Amino acid sequence: MNFSFSFNIKPFTTNDYKSAYELWERTPGLKLRGADSKENGEKYLRRNPNSSFIVYDGEVLVGTILAGHDGKRGYISCGCG
């Protein structure tokens, strides 16, 4: 088998949230909660700048990595399609 990947990793900003949420909705086994709402997600990204990333394979969004804290606990989560 021959696999070819051209991953591009970029900082995850509030502008990316809609596309990321759509990816998460399509990801089997990934359960979304109220904490994953656009408002909560954007608040999380603003509180934790430069610690979350989005991953593209060419022009297709294929993954997210979120890292940060809520003021009390630290988190690392990821989603991929």
C-alpha positions in Angstrom: 0.0 0.0 0.0 1.1 3.5 -0.7 -0.3 6.3 1.5 0.2 10.0 0.8 -0.6 12.7 3.3 -0.1 16.4 3.2 -1.1 17.5 6.7 -1.2 21.2 7.5 -1.6 22.1 11.2 -2.8 25.5 12.1 -3.8 27.3 15.3 -7.5 26.7 16.1 -9.3 30.1 16.3 -12.9 31.1 16.9 -13.2 31.5 13.1 -12.7 27.7 12.7 -15.3 26.6 15.2 -18.2 26.1 12.8 -16.1 23.8 10.5 -14.7 21.9 13.5 -18.2 21.4 15.0 -19.4 20.0 11.6 -16.5 17.6 11.6 -17.3 16.5 15.2 -21.0 15.9 14.2 -19.8 13.6 11.4 -17.3 11.7 13.6 -18.7 8.3 14.7 -18.6 7.7 18.4 -18.0 11.3 19.3 -20.7 12.7 21.6 -21.3 16.4 21.7 -22.7 18.1 24.8 -23.8 21.6 25.8 -20.2 22.4 26.7 -19.4 22.0 22.9 -21.8 24.9 21.9 -20.3 27.6 19.7 -20.5 30.1 22.6 -18.7 27.8 25.0 -16.2 26.7 22.4 -15.3 30.2 21.5 -14.9 31.2 25.2 -12.6 28.2 25.7 -10.5 29.2 22.7 -10.2 32.8 23.8 -9.2 31.7 27.4 -6.6 29.3 25.9 -5.0 31.0 22.9 -2.3 29.2 21.0 -2.9 25.8 22.7 -5.4 24.3 20.2 -5.0 23.3 16.6 -6.9 22.2 13.5 -5.5 19.7 11.0 -6.1 19.7 7.3 -5.2 17.0 4.7 -5.0 19.2 1.6 -8.2 21.3 1.7 -10.2 18.9 4.0 -10.4 19.5 7.7 -9.6 16.1 9.2 -8.9 16.7 12.9 -8.8 19.0 15.9 -6.7 19.1 19.0 -7.9 21.2 21.9 -5.8 21.9 25.0 -6.4 24.3 27.8 -8.1 24.8 31.1 -11.4 26.0 32.5 -9.8 27.9 35.4 -9.7 24.8 37.6 -8.9 21.7 35.5 -6.7 21.1 32.5 -8.0 19.3 29.4 -6.7 17.7 26.2 -9.2 16.5 23.7 -9.2 15.6 20.0 -11.6 14.8 17.3 -11.1 13.5 13.8 -13.2 12.4 10.9 
